[in-house]
Amino acid sequence: MLHLRGCPALSEFRLLKLRDQISALIPALSDVRADFLHVAELNESLADTERDVLEKLLSYGPAHTDVADEGVMLIVVPRPGTISPWSSKATDIGHNCGLDSVRRVERGIVYTLMLAGDNTLTAEQRQSVLPLI
C-alpha cells in the first residue's frame, strides 16, 4: 500500500464551521485540518517514473500549505470491501496512463486536531467528535 497526502479536503468556510463545532466539545482545540489521503493498492512496487505519474494524477485542487502535522489524526475512509465511484474512476484513469501495477486507488480524509499546550484527547472527547467528521 502506498499512502500519498493530497490537497485540503474542505473549503475554508466548512473548515471554520467544523472548528467551531469541535471547539464547543473540546475547548483545548487550537486548530483543525482536513486533507485528502490517497491509498494505492499495488501489485508490485512502482518504478520512479510510474510513481511520478501517480503523484501527478493525484495532484489536484487548491495548493497544500506546508504545516507540521502534529496533533491527533482521525482518518475517514470508505467501509472495508466498498469500492467508491471515485476509486473506480481514479483506478481506470491510472490504468489508462500505464499504471498497470496499481490494483486500486482509494481516497479518504485525514482530520488533524491540534490541541493547545500539553492537552491530549480523551476517549470520550474522541467519541464526541466522530459524528462531526
Secondary structure as GFF3:
##gff-version 3
##sequence-region A 1 133
A	DSSP	beta_strand	2	8	.	.	.	ID=ss1
A	DSSP	alpha_helix	12	25	.	.	.	ID=ss2
A	DSSP	beta_strand	29	42	.	.	.	ID=ss3
A	DSSP	alpha_helix	48	57	.	.	.	ID=ss4
A	DSSP	beta_strand	72	76	.	.	.	ID=ss5
A	DSSP	alpha_helix	85	96	.	.	.	ID=ss6
A	DSSP	beta_strand	102	115	.	.	.	ID=ss7
A	DSSP	alpha_helix	123	129	.	.	.	ID=ss8
A	DSSP	three_ten_helix	130	132	.	.	.	ID=ss9
###
